[in-house]
Amino acid sequence: MKKTRRSFIKNSTLFGLALPFLGLQPVLANTNVKASIALKSQQPKKLRILILGGTSFLGPHQIAYALSRGHSITTFTRGKYRPTVHQKLFTRVEQLIGDRENDLKALETGTWDIVIDNSGHKTEWTKKSATLLKDRVGLYIYTSSTGVYYPYLENRITETTEVLTTMPGNLRNEELQMEYSYGVMKSTSEIEAIKAFGADRTLIIRPTYMIGPADKSDRFIYWPIRLSKGGEIMVPGKKNDPVQYIDVRDVAEWTIRSAEEKLSGVFNAVGPKNPQTMTEFINAAKGAFDVTVEPVYIDNYQFLKDQGIHHIVPWIMPEGYNYGSARIDNQKAIQNGLTFRDITTTIRDTYNWWVSDALSDQRRNSFELKEGSLLLREKAILEKWSAFNR
């Protein structure tokens, strides 16, 4: 099973560890926020939008929404990945080819109103692209992550919560190193974007776990597949464990509307709108299909750990360094126009994508029939749980 928003393939060894280091507060937190965005019925001003990336998970949804609102799109990619949604729309997109590591030549000319950086996987990439584009683009939007707040130790994490900007010393645990390095990379990339464009021309969006059609991580697809079948369904965690998630399309569409408003500042793109427990998530999610669902809650953390289950997004075992991963405040983004789809819509749409011709049987089988898959192990785990409670 996957564990984090990057690797999600590791068993947890972090619980109960002492916090070795709490980072410095970056300069981004106090950037000015423009007036709240209202969803407007009138046609927005047409924008020229450059997307660094654009063919993977988030990008195609941004492109579809932007084109529907009359904007023009340019993408900058390596030209190696074919999107699994909105493929036909890419005939209307100007596609520049290069490599953020060592070939930015295609970006050396041209002007745009907005740049959306979806593929900033290294701080140096963000620094180079922001520096190159700062005099030819109006607003830099950096797609960051709530991973900047790792370790998640607080009961309420806001945009002003301290984040890491340097790696703590003496980290011998490989998982800790990866967790910290990801957060540091994202937070320092945010800083580089602001250094180049200035706080009033930079928008930082920090999504939580994004779910929905075209997700390559397989961190959520268990639920659409399993709920579609009905019957007894294993549900990990205590009934009141908090969960957070957001439909990728909600992030995509809010990003484009924010670009139209030239919003600046730092925002947590986190759903659902109101706090939600695992019980509430399941009660809502089971309405996605016309089948009978009988949740079986496994609320013993140690039992779950013994089965190698530390998460099935949106549930993350809320212990240790992950205590606050689903306790991130979203009010600032909501006040500035972030809206949310119903979870049943997300689940149905994700399932329909999963079983569509957009994916091959081999791709589906790589998850559903993979050795150790929860889909294959669920029955045995439920039998063990029944025996455990006798």
Buried (B, 14 or more C-beta within 10 A) or exposed (E): BBBBBBBBEBEBEBBEEEEEEEBEEBEBBEBEBBEEBEEEEEEBEEBBBBBBBBBBBBBBBBBBBBBEBEBBBBBBBBEEEEBBBBEEBBEEBEBBEBBBEEEBEBBEEBEBBBBBBBBBBBBBBBBBBBBBBBEBBBBBBBBBBBBBBBBBBBEEBBBEBBBBBEBBEEBEEEBBEBBBBBBBBBBBBBBBBBBBBEBEBBBBBBBBBBBBBBBEBBBBBBBBBBBBEBEEBBBBBBEEBBBBBBBBBBBBBBBBBBBBBBBBBBBBBBBBEEEBBBBBBBEBBBBBBEEEBEBBBBBBBEBBBEBEBBBBBBBBBBBBBBBBBBBBBBEBBBEBBBBBBEBBBBBBBBBEBBEEEBBEEEBBEEBBEEEEBBBEBBEEBBEBBEEEEE
